[in-house]
Amino acid sequence: MSRYFTDAEYDRRWAAVMAEVERRRLDTVVIWGRAGGQFEHCGDILYLSNHFAISAGADSAIWNARSFAALIVRPGHEPELHIDEPDPRMDRLAVRDVRWSSDPVRAVGERLRELGISGQVGFVGTNFFPIKYYQQLSELCPQIDWRPEDDLVKTVRKIKSAAELDCYRHAGETASLALTRLMSGLIGGEKEAVAAGAASQIVVERGGRIQLMGTTHGEHIGYQCAEPLTGYSQLAPQPGDLVAGMVHGPMYQGYYLDPAREWVCGGRPSGAQRGLIEATVEIVEELCAMIRPGVRLLDAARRGDELTARYGGDDSPTSKFFPFYGHGVGMFFETPRIGSALSAPDDIFEEGMVLGVEAFLARDGVGSCLIEDNVIVNAHGVELLTTTPLRWDA
């Protein structure tokens, strides 16, 4: 089984990261990541080395910092990958200098001392690196003044290459097929767990992984999931219930998507239900039509606010939790955010971005609605990645 991306693709990524390191006037950067079955903080390491740790667990007399990995980056030098797994699959990794230890924190600290590195050193990962390990690293390297640079690699990987966009197209097909199956089951009255299981099989068969196969219906429609622990309950919607489904996860090669749809069990929405869903769909469609290179995110966000006010949205748990209209995607939920309180004045849409564009509306006495599409920003607008139907009339 060969690695998906070519050496040339990784060379491009490394060149861009090295340029960013030099732009920030740093001589050394340590990039941390954590996987062990988790997706939220694996992205920078996966992007640069194709390493994804399998095992996680509590510290013990033998192991420390299970599932953590680090890259030591120095312009003009080959990058070093420090992992916690012996005998790595070198045919899968995109870095030649790979070192393993049962304590990657100690291994990195000792290596930095061996290299004679001191003064300011960039640290990528302060947003998740535990205090315990930071104290260990600081004690090992008192000569280093750590400088947080959590966005360094994310800045580089915000714009996707042609190879990444092709990967995303496969991911989009997977997410669309899975979401279509999920919604078909819910509209047909299947138990949430049955519909989620059938949709999950599609993702797995096509090379993806699942972070959340989310479902909700009826009296729980205002919540993202009826059962938070699993994402799906053992209950079946009844005719006339609003039903919602969402597919979240790295759909291919670690690239994340998160589309969502809503309709009514039985396929025959009432006038009020149809009005709520159509209004939510129209917000997503209008915002997608606005997006093109050079357009400010704040302009899209303010248009979303205008449409939400026009359609008269009430509060729901989901709308309170997601007060925005979209976000970047890559190896997880990423920047930029499309929101009047989240977008910076100089944030603009750029060609090669991949985004989630979403809207949340609720109306008392009717329910709550969530619609999300994933798109690529191209030279003239957007390319739709998620093609699951928005309307499911019987």
C-alpha positions as YAML, in Angstrom:
chain: A
units: angstrom
residues:
- id: 1
  name: MET
  ca: [0.00, 0.00, 0.00]
- id: 2
  name: SER
  ca: [1.69, 3.19, -1.18]
- id: 3
  name: ARG
  ca: [1.55, 6.64, 0.40]
- id: 4
  name: TYR
  ca: [-1.16, 8.82, -1.16]
- id: 5
  name: PHE
  ca: [0.78, 12.08, -1.64]
- id: 6
  name: THR
  ca: [4.03, 12.21, -3.60]
- id: 7
  name: ASP
  ca: [7.46, 13.29, -2.39]
- id: 8
  name: ALA
  ca: [7.06, 16.42, -4.52]
- id: 9
  name: GLU
  ca: [3.90, 17.37, -2.61]
- id: 10
  name: TYR
  ca: [5.67, 17.02, 0.73]
- id: 11
  name: ASP
  ca: [8.67, 18.97, -0.60]
- id: 12
  name: ARG
  ca: [6.27, 21.79, -1.50]
- id: 13
  name: ARG
  ca: [4.78, 21.75, 2.00]
- id: 14
  name: TRP
  ca: [8.17, 21.77, 3.68]
- id: 15
  name: ALA
  ca: [9.42, 24.62, 1.52]
- id: 16
  name: ALA
  ca: [6.36, 26.68, 2.48]
- id: 17
  name: VAL
  ca: [6.79, 25.90, 6.19]
- id: 18
  name: MET
  ca: [10.50, 26.74, 6.09]
- id: 19
  name: ALA
  ca: [9.69, 30.05, 4.41]
- id: 20
  name: GLU
  ca: [7.15, 30.82, 7.13]
- id: 21
  name: VAL
  ca: [9.66, 29.92, 9.85]
- id: 22
  name: GLU
  ca: [12.19, 32.31, 8.33]
- id: 23
  name: ARG
  ca: [9.55, 35.02, 7.85]
- id: 24
  name: ARG
  ca: [8.90, 34.85, 11.59]
- id: 25
  name: ARG
  ca: [12.65, 35.21, 12.22]
- id: 26
  name: LEU
  ca: [13.02, 31.88, 14.00]
- id: 27
  name: ASP
  ca: [16.03, 29.59, 13.89]
- id: 28
  name: THR
  ca: [14.23, 26.57, 15.35]
- id: 29
  name: VAL
  ca: [10.61, 25.48, 15.74]
- id: 30
  name: VAL
  ca: [9.21, 22.42, 17.51]
- id: 31
  name: ILE
  ca: [5.86, 21.31, 16.11]
- id: 32
  name: TRP
  ca: [3.81, 19.05, 18.37]
- id: 33
  name: GLY
  ca: [0.86, 16.84, 17.48]
- id: 34
  name: ARG
  ca: [-1.32, 14.25, 19.13]
- id: 35
  name: ALA
  ca: [-3.30, 11.48, 17.48]
- id: 36
  name: GLY
  ca: [-3.91, 8.11, 19.15]
- id: 37
  name: GLY
  ca: [-7.26, 7.85, 17.38]
- id: 38
  name: GLN
  ca: [-8.07, 11.55, 17.90]
- id: 39
  name: PHE
  ca: [-8.32, 14.00, 15.01]
- id: 40
  name: GLU
  ca: [-8.40, 17.43, 16.61]
- id: 41
  name: HIS
  ca: [-4.66, 17.95, 17.11]
- id: 42
  name: CYS
  ca: [-3.02, 15.54, 14.68]
- id: 43
  name: GLY
  ca: [-3.13, 17.85, 11.66]
- id: 44
  name: ASP
  ca: [0.26, 19.59, 11.56]
- id: 45
  name: ILE
  ca: [2.22, 16.35, 12.04]
- id: 46
  name: LEU
  ca: [0.04, 14.43, 9.59]
- id: 47
  name: TYR
  ca: [0.32, 17.21, 7.00]
- id: 48
  name: LEU
  ca: [4.11, 17.35, 7.13]
- id: 49
  name: SER
  ca: [5.09, 13.73, 7.78]
- id: 50
  name: ASN
  ca: [2.09, 11.45, 7.21]
- id: 51
  name: HIS
  ca: [2.51, 10.14, 10.77]
- id: 52
  name: PHE
  ca: [-0.62, 9.27, 12.74]
- id: 53
  name: ALA
  ca: [-0.14, 7.59, 16.11]
- id: 54
  name: ILE
  ca: [-2.28, 4.53, 16.77]
- id: 55
  name: SER
  ca: [-1.99, 4.05, 20.54]
- id: 56
  name: ALA
  ca: [-2.88, 6.32, 23.41]
- id: 57
  name: GLY
  ca: [-3.07, 5.80, 27.14]
- id: 58
  name: ALA
  ca: [-2.17, 6.98, 30.59]
- id: 59
  name: ASP
  ca: [1.43, 7.58, 31.58]
- id: 60
  name: SER
  ca: [3.15, 4.69, 33.33]
- id: 61
  name: ALA
  ca: [6.55, 3.53, 34.56]
- id: 62
  name: ILE
  ca: [7.39, 2.67, 30.94]
- id: 63
  name: TRP
  ca: [5.58, 5.26, 28.79]
- id: 64
  name: ASN
  ca: [5.23, 9.03, 28.93]
- id: 65
  name: ALA
  ca: [3.24, 11.21, 26.51]
- id: 66
  name: ARG
  ca: [1.68, 8.36, 24.54]
- id: 67
  name: SER
  ca: [0.44, 9.37, 21.07]
- id: 68
  name: PHE
  ca: [2.44, 12.63, 21.08]
- id: 69
  name: ALA
  ca: [4.86, 13.36, 18.27]
- id: 70
  name: ALA
  ca: [7.08, 16.30, 17.40]
- id: 71
  name: LEU
  ca: [8.97, 17.72, 14.45]
- id: 72
  name: ILE
  ca: [12.14, 19.70, 15.06]
- id: 73
  name: VAL
  ca: [12.36, 22.22, 12.24]
- id: 74
  name: ARG
  ca: [15.50, 24.20, 11.44]
- id: 75
  name: PRO
  ca: [15.88, 26.03, 8.11]
- id: 76
  name: GLY
  ca: [18.79, 24.55, 6.21]
- id: 77
  name: HIS
  ca: [18.53, 21.20, 8.01]
- id: 78
  name: GLU
  ca: [16.55, 18.05, 7.43]
- id: 79
  name: PRO
  ca: [13.48, 17.90, 9.70]
- id: 80
  name: GLU
  ca: [13.47, 15.37, 12.52]
- id: 81
  name: LEU
  ca: [10.35, 13.44, 13.45]
- id: 82
  name: HIS
  ca: [10.18, 12.19, 17.06]
- id: 83
  name: ILE
  ca: [7.46, 9.59, 17.71]
- id: 84
  name: ASP
  ca: [6.44, 7.15, 20.45]
- id: 85
  name: GLU
  ca: [6.13, 4.06, 18.23]
- id: 86
  name: PRO
  ca: [8.98, 1.61, 17.47]
- id: 87
  name: ASP
  ca: [9.71, 0.29, 13.97]
- id: 88
  name: PRO
  ca: [7.66, 2.83, 12.01]
- id: 89
  name: ARG
  ca: [6.50, 2.15, 8.47]
- id: 90
  name: MET
  ca: [9.12, 4.19, 6.63]
- id: 91
  name: ASP
  ca: [7.35, 3.61, 3.31]
- id: 92
  name: ARG
  ca: [4.40, 5.56, 4.74]
- id: 93
  name: LEU
  ca: [6.34, 8.45, 6.25]
- id: 94
  name: ALA
  ca: [7.41, 11.57, 4.37]
- id: 95
  name: VAL
  ca: [10.37, 12.35, 6.66]
- id: 96
  name: ARG
  ca: [13.62, 10.38, 6.52]
- id: 97
  name: ASP
  ca: [15.01, 11.26, 9.95]
- id: 98
  name: VAL
  ca: [12.62, 9.44, 12.29]
- id: 99
  name: ARG
  ca: [13.45, 8.73, 15.95]
- id: 100
  name: TRP
  ca: [11.32, 6.81, 18.43]
- id: 101
  name: SER
  ca: [11.19, 6.87, 22.20]
- id: 102
  name: SER
  ca: [8.85, 5.69, 24.94]
- id: 103
  name: ASP
  ca: [9.09, 9.30, 26.19]
- id: 104
  name: PRO
  ca: [8.99, 11.70, 23.23]
- id: 105
  name: VAL
  ca: [9.04, 14.77, 25.52]
- id: 106
  name: ARG
  ca: [12.36, 13.71, 27.03]
- id: 107
  name: ALA
  ca: [13.70, 12.66, 23.63]
- id: 108
  name: VAL
  ca: [12.95, 16.07, 22.11]
- id: 109
  name: GLY
  ca: [14.38, 17.95, 25.09]
- id: 110
  name: GLU
  ca: [17.61, 15.94, 25.07]
- id: 111
  name: ARG
  ca: [17.94, 16.37, 21.31]
- id: 112
  name: LEU
  ca: [17.57, 20.14, 21.57]
- id: 113
  name: ARG
  ca: [20.32, 20.22, 24.19]
- id: 114
  name: GLU
  ca: [22.50, 17.98, 22.03]
- id: 115
  name: LEU
  ca: [22.08, 20.39, 19.12]
- id: 116
  name: GLY
  ca: [23.04, 23.33, 21.34]
- id: 117
  name: ILE
  ca: [19.79, 25.16, 20.70]
- id: 118
  name: SER
  ca: [19.01, 28.05, 23.03]
- id: 119
  name: GLY
  ca: [17.21, 31.38, 23.13]
- id: 120
  name: GLN
  ca: [13.86, 31.86, 21.43]
- id: 121
  name: VAL
  ca: [12.39, 28.70, 19.90]
- id: 122
  name: GLY
  ca: [8.99, 28.48, 18.28]
- id: 123
  name: PHE
  ca: [6.47, 26.15, 19.93]
- id: 124
  name: VAL
  ca: [3.52, 24.89, 17.89]
- id: 125
  name: GLY
  ca: [0.88, 23.23, 20.05]
- id: 126
  name: THR
  ca: [0.44, 25.34, 23.18]
- id: 127
  name: ASN
  ca: [-3.34, 25.04, 22.78]
- id: 128
  name: PHE
  ca: [-3.30, 21.33, 23.67]
- id: 129
  name: PHE
  ca: [0.13, 20.44, 25.08]
- id: 130
  name: PRO
  ca: [-0.44, 19.44, 28.75]
- id: 131
  name: ILE
  ca: [1.08, 21.51, 31.54]
- id: 132
  name: LYS
  ca: [2.72, 18.36, 32.89]
- id: 133
  name: TYR
  ca: [4.71, 17.80, 29.69]
- id: 134
  name: TYR
  ca: [5.49, 21.49, 29.27]
- id: 135
  name: GLN
  ca: [7.04, 21.52, 32.73]
- id: 136
  name: GLN
  ca: [9.08, 18.43, 31.85]
- id: 137
  name: LEU
  ca: [10.31, 20.06, 28.64]
- id: 138
  name: SER
  ca: [11.12, 23.34, 30.39]
- id: 139
  name: GLU
  ca: [13.17, 21.52, 33.03]
- id: 140
  name: LEU
  ca: [15.06, 19.66, 30.30]
- id: 141
  name: CYS
  ca: [15.70, 22.87, 28.33]
- id: 142
  name: PRO
  ca: [16.10, 25.81, 30.74]
- id: 143
  name: GLN
  ca: [18.22, 27.53, 28.07]
- id: 144
  name: ILE
  ca: [15.19, 27.88, 25.77]
- id: 145
  name: ASP
  ca: [12.63, 30.68, 25.78]
- id: 146
  name: TRP
  ca: [9.55, 29.13, 24.16]
- id: 147
  name: ARG
  ca: [7.59, 31.37, 21.79]
- id: 148
  name: PRO
  ca: [4.01, 30.26, 20.96]
- id: 149
  name: GLU
  ca: [3.48, 29.88, 17.21]
- id: 150
  name: ASP
  ca: [0.36, 27.73, 17.09]
- id: 151
  name: ASP
  ca: [-0.83, 29.05, 13.73]
- id: 152
  name: LEU
  ca: [2.46, 28.58, 11.89]
- id: 153
  name: VAL
  ca: [1.62, 25.40, 9.96]
- id: 154
  name: LYS
  ca: [-2.09, 26.23, 9.78]
- id: 155
  name: THR
  ca: [-1.17, 29.43, 7.95]
- id: 156
  name: VAL
  ca: [0.59, 27.36, 5.31]
- id: 157
  name: ARG
  ca: [-2.06, 24.68, 4.93]
- id: 158
  name: LYS
  ca: [-5.03, 27.05, 4.75]
- id: 159
  name: ILE
  ca: [-4.68, 27.10, 0.93]
- id: 160
  name: LYS
  ca: [-4.86, 23.60, -0.54]
- id: 161
  name: SER
  ca: [-2.70, 22.35, -3.41]
- id: 162
  name: ALA
  ca: [-4.11, 20.76, -6.57]
- id: 163
  name: ALA
  ca: [-3.29, 17.33, -5.12]
- id: 164
  name: GLU
  ca: [-5.12, 18.14, -1.89]
- id: 165
  name: LEU
  ca: [-8.16, 19.39, -3.79]
- id: 166
  name: ASP
  ca: [-8.32, 16.13, -5.76]
- id: 167
  name: CYS
  ca: [-8.18, 14.29, -2.45]
- id: 168
  name: TYR
  ca: [-10.99, 16.50, -1.20]
- id: 169
  name: ARG
  ca: [-13.14, 15.63, -4.21]
- id: 170
  name: HIS
  ca: [-12.98, 11.96, -3.26]
- id: 171
  name: ALA
  ca: [-13.73, 12.94, 0.35]
- id: 172
  name: GLY
  ca: [-16.71, 14.96, -0.85]
- id: 173
  name: GLU
  ca: [-18.13, 11.99, -2.75]
- id: 174
  name: THR
  ca: [-17.76, 9.86, 0.37]
- id: 175
  name: ALA
  ca: [-19.43, 12.37, 2.67]
- id: 176
  name: SER
  ca: [-22.25, 12.92, 0.17]
- id: 177
  name: LEU
  ca: [-22.98, 9.21, -0.27]
- id: 178
  name: ALA
  ca: [-22.94, 8.69, 3.50]
- id: 179
  name: LEU
  ca: [-25.14, 11.70, 4.27]
- id: 180
  name: THR
  ca: [-27.60, 10.70, 1.54]
- id: 181
  name: ARG
  ca: [-27.91, 7.23, 3.08]
- id: 182
  name: LEU
  ca: [-28.24, 8.69, 6.58]
- id: 183
  name: MET
  ca: [-31.01, 11.07, 5.58]
- id: 184
  name: SER
  ca: [-32.82, 8.46, 3.48]
- id: 185
  name: GLY
  ca: [-32.96, 6.21, 6.51]
- id: 186
  name: LEU
  ca: [-34.20, 8.91, 8.87]
- id: 187
  name: ILE
  ca: [-36.83, 10.16, 6.42]
- id: 188
  name: GLY
  ca: [-37.93, 6.54, 5.95]
- id: 189
  name: GLY
  ca: [-38.39, 6.05, 9.70]
- id: 190
  name: GLU
  ca: [-35.33, 3.92, 10.48]
- id: 191
  name: LYS
  ca: [-33.90, 3.98, 13.98]
- id: 192
  name: GLU
  ca: [-31.16, 6.58, 14.24]
- id: 193
  name: ALA
  ca: [-28.60, 3.87, 15.03]
- id: 194
  name: VAL
  ca: [-29.57, 1.80, 11.97]
- id: 195
  name: ALA
  ca: [-29.32, 4.77, 9.60]
- id: 196
  name: ALA
  ca: [-26.02, 5.85, 11.17]
- id: 197
  name: GLY
  ca: [-24.60, 2.34, 10.88]
- id: 198
  name: ALA
  ca: [-25.43, 2.09, 7.19]
- id: 199
  name: ALA
  ca: [-23.93, 5.53, 6.52]
- id: 200
  name: SER
  ca: [-20.81, 4.67, 8.51]
- id: 201
  name: GLN
  ca: [-20.23, 1.57, 6.40]
- id: 202
  name: ILE
  ca: [-20.01, 3.76, 3.29]
- id: 203
  name: VAL
  ca: [-17.38, 5.98, 4.89]
- id: 204
  name: VAL
  ca: [-15.26, 3.05, 6.04]
- id: 205
  name: GLU
  ca: [-15.48, 1.19, 2.73]
- id: 206
  name: ARG
  ca: [-14.28, 4.29, 0.86]
- id: 207
  name: GLY
  ca: [-11.26, 4.86, 3.08]
- id: 208
  name: GLY
  ca: [-12.59, 7.38, 5.57]
- id: 209
  name: ARG
  ca: [-12.96, 7.61, 9.33]
- id: 210
  name: ILE
  ca: [-15.80, 8.94, 11.44]
- id: 211
  name: GLN
  ca: [-15.59, 11.55, 14.16]
- id: 212
  name: LEU
  ca: [-19.36, 11.98, 14.46]
- id: 213
  name: MET
  ca: [-22.30, 10.38, 12.68]
- id: 214
  name: GLY
  ca: [-24.82, 12.74, 14.19]
- id: 215
  name: THR
  ca: [-28.60, 12.35, 14.19]
- id: 216
  name: THR
  ca: [-31.52, 13.96, 15.97]
- id: 217
  name: HIS
  ca: [-35.28, 14.19, 15.56]
- id: 218
  name: GLY
  ca: [-38.57, 15.16, 17.12]
- id: 219
  name: GLU
  ca: [-38.42, 16.74, 20.55]
- id: 220
  name: HIS
  ca: [-34.59, 16.71, 20.48]
- id: 221
  name: ILE
  ca: [-34.29, 18.51, 17.12]
- id: 222
  name: GLY
  ca: [-32.84, 21.62, 18.79]
- id: 223
  name: TYR
  ca: [-29.77, 19.65, 19.83]
- id: 224
  name: GLN
  ca: [-26.97, 18.62, 17.51]
- id: 225
  name: CYS
  ca: [-27.35, 14.98, 18.59]
- id: 226
  name: ALA
  ca: [-30.16, 13.18, 20.37]
- id: 227
  name: GLU
  ca: [-27.57, 11.03, 22.15]
- id: 228
  name: PRO
  ca: [-24.27, 12.91, 22.73]
- id: 229
  name: LEU
  ca: [-22.21, 9.86, 23.73]
- id: 230
  name: THR
  ca: [-22.64, 8.08, 20.40]
- id: 231
  name: GLY
  ca: [-24.18, 10.70, 18.12]
- id: 232
  name: TYR
  ca: [-27.22, 8.50, 17.44]
- id: 233
  name: SER
  ca: [-29.96, 7.07, 19.62]
- id: 234
  name: GLN
  ca: [-31.85, 3.77, 19.53]
- id: 235
  name: LEU
  ca: [-35.07, 5.65, 18.74]
- id: 236
  name: ALA
  ca: [-36.89, 5.92, 15.43]
- id: 237
  name: PRO
  ca: [-38.48, 9.13, 14.16]
- id: 238
  name: GLN
  ca: [-42.21, 9.16, 13.54]
- id: 239
  name: PRO
  ca: [-43.99, 10.58, 10.47]
- id: 240
  name: GLY
  ca: [-44.05, 14.36, 10.74]
- id: 241
  name: ASP
  ca: [-40.94, 14.61, 12.94]
- id: 242
  name: LEU
  ca: [-38.18, 16.92, 11.81]
- id: 243
  name: VAL
  ca: [-35.05, 14.78, 11.26]
- id: 244
  name: ALA
  ca: [-31.46, 15.99, 10.97]
- id: 245
  name: GLY
  ca: [-28.27, 14.21, 10.01]
- id: 246
  name: MET
  ca: [-24.63, 15.22, 9.88]
- id: 247
  name: VAL
  ca: [-21.46, 13.42, 8.81]
- id: 248
  name: HIS
  ca: [-18.26, 14.64, 10.50]
- id: 249
  name: GLY
  ca: [-14.79, 13.23, 10.09]
- id: 250
  name: PRO
  ca: [-11.68, 12.79, 8.00]
- id: 251
  name: MET
  ca: [-13.34, 11.38, 4.92]
- id: 252
  name: TYR
  ca: [-10.10, 10.60, 3.07]
- id: 253
  name: GLN
  ca: [-6.39, 10.80, 3.91]
- id: 254
  name: GLY
  ca: [-7.17, 12.81, 7.04]
- id: 255
  name: TYR
  ca: [-9.11, 15.56, 5.24]
- id: 256
  name: TYR
  ca: [-12.14, 16.62, 7.21]
- id: 257
  name: LEU
  ca: [-15.71, 17.38, 6.08]
- id: 258
  name: ASP
  ca: [-18.89, 18.07, 8.05]
- id: 259
  name: PRO
  ca: [-22.05, 18.45, 5.91]
- id: 260
  name: ALA
  ca: [-25.54, 18.44, 7.42]
- id: 261
  name: ARG
  ca: [-29.11, 18.15, 6.16]
- id: 262
  name: GLU
  ca: [-32.64, 18.32, 7.54]
- id: 263
  name: TRP
  ca: [-36.08, 17.22, 6.39]
- id: 264
  name: VAL
  ca: [-39.17, 15.48, 7.79]
- id: 265
  name: CYS
  ca: [-39.80, 11.81, 8.50]
- id: 266
  name: GLY
  ca: [-42.28, 10.58, 5.91]
- id: 267
  name: GLY
  ca: [-41.20, 13.24, 3.41]
- id: 268
  name: ARG
  ca: [-44.19, 15.55, 3.81]
- id: 269
  name: PRO
  ca: [-43.27, 18.69, 5.79]
- id: 270
  name: SER
  ca: [-45.97, 20.99, 7.07]
- id: 271
  name: GLY
  ca: [-46.04, 24.54, 5.77]
- id: 272
  name: ALA
  ca: [-44.25, 25.79, 8.87]
- id: 273
  name: GLN
  ca: [-41.63, 23.05, 8.70]
- id: 274
  name: ARG
  ca: [-41.00, 23.68, 5.02]
- id: 275
  name: GLY
  ca: [-40.70, 27.40, 5.65]
- id: 276
  name: LEU
  ca: [-38.06, 26.84, 8.33]
- id: 277
  name: ILE
  ca: [-36.00, 24.45, 6.20]
- id: 278
  name: GLU
  ca: [-36.27, 26.55, 3.04]
- id: 279
  name: ALA
  ca: [-35.16, 29.68, 4.90]
- id: 280
  name: THR
  ca: [-32.10, 27.87, 6.27]
- id: 281
  name: VAL
  ca: [-31.25, 26.46, 2.85]
- id: 282
  name: GLU
  ca: [-31.58, 29.89, 1.26]
- id: 283
  name: ILE
  ca: [-29.07, 31.40, 3.70]
- id: 284
  name: VAL
  ca: [-26.51, 28.73, 2.80]
- id: 285
  name: GLU
  ca: [-27.17, 29.06, -0.93]
- id: 286
  name: GLU
  ca: [-26.94, 32.87, -0.88]
- id: 287
  name: LEU
  ca: [-23.71, 32.87, 1.12]
- id: 288
  name: CYS
  ca: [-22.18, 30.28, -1.23]
- id: 289
  name: ALA
  ca: [-23.14, 32.53, -4.16]
- id: 290
  name: MET
  ca: [-21.28, 35.44, -2.50]
- id: 291
  name: ILE
  ca: [-18.02, 33.57, -2.02]
- id: 292
  name: ARG
  ca: [-15.20, 34.24, -4.46]
- id: 293
  name: PRO
  ca: [-11.57, 35.30, -4.12]
- id: 294
  name: GLY
  ca: [-11.19, 38.79, -2.65]
- id: 295
  name: VAL
  ca: [-14.61, 38.98, -0.95]
- id: 296
  name: ARG
  ca: [-14.33, 39.85, 2.74]
- id: 297
  name: LEU
  ca: [-15.53, 37.25, 5.22]
- id: 298
  name: LEU
  ca: [-17.14, 40.02, 7.26]
- id: 299
  name: ASP
  ca: [-19.33, 40.95, 4.30]
- id: 300
  name: ALA
  ca: [-20.58, 37.37, 4.04]
- id: 301
  name: ALA
  ca: [-21.10, 37.20, 7.79]
- id: 302
  name: ARG
  ca: [-23.10, 40.42, 7.87]
- id: 303
  name: ARG
  ca: [-25.24, 39.20, 5.00]
- id: 304
  name: GLY
  ca: [-25.89, 36.05, 7.00]
- id: 305
  name: ASP
  ca: [-26.95, 38.20, 9.95]
- id: 306
  name: GLU
  ca: [-29.31, 40.17, 7.71]
- id: 307
  name: LEU
  ca: [-30.92, 37.02, 6.33]
- id: 308
  name: THR
  ca: [-31.25, 35.47, 9.78]
- id: 309
  name: ALA
  ca: [-33.00, 38.61, 11.03]
- id: 310
  name: ARG
  ca: [-35.26, 38.63, 7.96]
- id: 311
  name: TYR
  ca: [-36.31, 35.02, 8.49]
- id: 312
  name: GLY
  ca: [-36.95, 35.57, 12.18]
- id: 313
  name: GLY
  ca: [-34.78, 32.98, 13.84]
- id: 314
  name: ASP
  ca: [-35.32, 32.16, 17.53]
- id: 315
  name: ASP
  ca: [-32.70, 30.72, 19.88]
- id: 316
  name: SER
  ca: [-31.96, 27.00, 20.12]
- id: 317
  name: PRO
  ca: [-29.10, 25.09, 21.79]
- id: 318
  name: THR
  ca: [-27.44, 24.53, 18.41]
- id: 319
  name: SER
  ca: [-27.76, 28.12, 17.17]
- id: 320
  name: LYS
  ca: [-26.32, 29.40, 20.45]
- id: 321
  name: PHE
  ca: [-23.40, 26.98, 20.17]
- id: 322
  name: PHE
  ca: [-22.58, 27.95, 16.56]
- id: 323
  name: PRO
  ca: [-23.02, 31.73, 16.19]
- id: 324
  name: PHE
  ca: [-21.42, 31.88, 12.74]
- id: 325
  name: TYR
  ca: [-21.93, 30.88, 9.10]
- id: 326
  name: GLY
  ca: [-18.96, 28.69, 8.32]
- id: 327
  name: HIS
  ca: [-15.32, 27.88, 8.80]
- id: 328
  name: GLY
  ca: [-12.27, 26.49, 7.12]
- id: 329
  name: VAL
  ca: [-11.70, 22.77, 7.00]
- id: 330
  name: GLY
  ca: [-8.52, 20.81, 6.51]
- id: 331
  name: MET
  ca: [-7.30, 18.25, 9.01]
- id: 332
  name: PHE
  ca: [-10.14, 19.37, 11.32]
- id: 333
  name: PHE
  ca: [-12.34, 22.44, 11.89]
- id: 334
  name: GLU
  ca: [-10.00, 25.31, 11.09]
- id: 335
  name: THR
  ca: [-9.79, 29.01, 10.38]
- id: 336
  name: PRO
  ca: [-11.03, 31.27, 8.99]
- id: 337
  name: ARG
  ca: [-14.43, 31.64, 10.66]
- id: 338
  name: ILE
  ca: [-17.33, 33.36, 8.88]
- id: 339
  name: GLY
  ca: [-18.91, 35.35, 11.69]
- id: 340
  name: SER
  ca: [-19.49, 38.99, 12.49]
- id: 341
  name: ALA
  ca: [-17.74, 38.51, 15.86]
- id: 342
  name: LEU
  ca: [-15.13, 36.07, 14.53]
- id: 343
  name: SER
  ca: [-13.87, 37.37, 11.18]
- id: 344
  name: ALA
  ca: [-11.10, 39.96, 11.09]
- id: 345
  name: PRO
  ca: [-11.55, 43.03, 8.86]
- id: 346
  name: ASP
  ca: [-8.80, 41.89, 6.49]
- id: 347
  name: ASP
  ca: [-9.94, 38.24, 6.21]
- id: 348
  name: ILE
  ca: [-10.81, 37.46, 2.61]
- id: 349
  name: PHE
  ca: [-11.80, 34.35, 0.72]
- id: 350
  name: GLU
  ca: [-8.90, 32.95, -1.28]
- id: 351
  name: GLU
  ca: [-8.71, 30.49, -4.13]
- id: 352
  name: GLY
  ca: [-7.85, 27.02, -2.84]
- id: 353
  name: MET
  ca: [-9.62, 27.34, 0.50]
- id: 354
  name: VAL
  ca: [-12.00, 24.56, 1.54]
- id: 355
  name: LEU
  ca: [-14.91, 25.70, 3.69]
- id: 356
  name: GLY
  ca: [-18.00, 24.62, 5.53]
- id: 357
  name: VAL
  ca: [-20.87, 27.06, 4.84]
- id: 358
  name: GLU
  ca: [-23.73, 26.66, 7.29]
- id: 359
  name: ALA
  ca: [-26.84, 28.20, 8.75]
- id: 360
  name: PHE
  ca: [-28.90, 27.55, 11.88]
- id: 361
  name: LEU
  ca: [-32.48, 28.71, 12.35]
- id: 362
  name: ALA
  ca: [-35.06, 27.94, 15.01]
- id: 363
  name: ARG
  ca: [-38.70, 28.89, 15.36]
- id: 364
  name: ASP
  ca: [-40.69, 28.37, 18.52]
- id: 365
  name: GLY
  ca: [-43.42, 25.80, 17.99]
- id: 366
  name: VAL
  ca: [-41.77, 24.46, 14.82]
- id: 367
  name: GLY
  ca: [-38.27, 23.34, 15.71]
- id: 368
  name: SER
  ca: [-34.67, 23.95, 14.74]
- id: 369
  name: CYS
  ca: [-32.83, 23.51, 11.45]
- id: 370
  name: LEU
  ca: [-29.17, 23.00, 10.53]
- id: 371
  name: ILE
  ca: [-27.91, 22.95, 6.93]
- id: 372
  name: GLU
  ca: [-24.24, 22.81, 5.93]
- id: 373
  name: ASP
  ca: [-22.39, 22.36, 2.65]
- id: 374
  name: ASN
  ca: [-18.66, 21.98, 2.03]
- id: 375
  name: VAL
  ca: [-17.11, 23.85, -0.87]
- id: 376
  name: ILE
  ca: [-13.81, 24.61, -2.60]
- id: 377
  name: VAL
  ca: [-13.18, 28.29, -3.36]
- id: 378
  name: ASN
  ca: [-12.12, 28.52, -7.01]
- id: 379
  name: ALA
  ca: [-11.29, 31.44, -9.29]
- id: 380
  name: HIS
  ca: [-14.92, 32.24, -10.08]
- id: 381
  name: GLY
  ca: [-16.87, 31.17, -6.99]
- id: 382
  name: VAL
  ca: [-17.24, 27.80, -5.30]
- id: 383
  name: GLU
  ca: [-17.15, 24.15, -6.30]
- id: 384
  name: LEU
  ca: [-19.67, 22.13, -4.31]
- id: 385
  name: LEU
  ca: [-18.16, 19.08, -2.62]
- id: 386
  name: THR
  ca: [-21.28, 17.83, -0.83]
- id: 387
  name: THR
  ca: [-24.09, 16.96, -3.23]
- id: 388
  name: THR
  ca: [-26.63, 15.31, -0.92]
- id: 389
  name: PRO
  ca: [-30.09, 16.71, -1.80]
- id: 390
  name: LEU
  ca: [-31.29, 19.75, 0.09]
- id: 391
  name: ARG
  ca: [-34.96, 18.93, -0.51]
- id: 392
  name: TRP
  ca: [-36.56, 15.49, -0.13]
- id: 393
  name: ASP
  ca: [-40.17, 15.85, -1.29]
- id: 394
  name: ALA
  ca: [-42.00, 12.52, -1.35]
...
